[in-house]
């Protein structure tokens, strides 16, 4: 290389190295900033079949998303059956917890396309508020830390009471001899939850007029 070109060449290479180093440092800082978001985000999904009289009549899906101190639960389900006439029931429920405390929940249920339930619960200034049919009412109850959606992801070994959105009251889970936890509702219906390694694998539904099972897909 000619002597008169050596110095400019070395200077150019040096500048290029500095430029590349700055880019790598900038990228590393961005990556480090983003990593905590990745590490704190956790997603879980549970899928179930709904069985009635030995036949599969629908599906139910639970999703759980955790980011930082917030936990979002969502249930969606659909049932299709024919009792005297075709029946299609669609349900969607959500629950949002922050620092282990319920701050929002919603329920939507449609039968043959007609809305039967459309309700929300919001925590407003340390008091729960129910919004239904464009009306707001106060819910007199302590802090809610577990509801029925939570039971799909967590065995209630040490849970004294579980909030039931439909009944708008707390229900005590009863440990049964077969290992299940039975929830007896004021209207006479019962749900029994069965677990394996902390995850609900089956729910036995005992209604006044029928019995059904919600069984996890293998």
Buried (B, 14 or more C-beta within 10 A) or exposed (E): EEEEEEEEEEEEEEEEEEEEEEEEEEEEEEEEEEEEEEEEEEEEEBEBBBBBEEEEBBBBBBBBBBEEEEBBBBBBBBBBBEEEEEEBBBBBBBBBBBEEEBBBBBBBBBBEEEEEBBBBBBBEEEEBBBBEEEEEEEBEEEEBBBBBBBBBBBBBEEBEBBBBBBBBEBBEBEEEEEEBBBBBBEEEBBBBBBBEEEBBBBBBBBEEEEEBBBBBEE
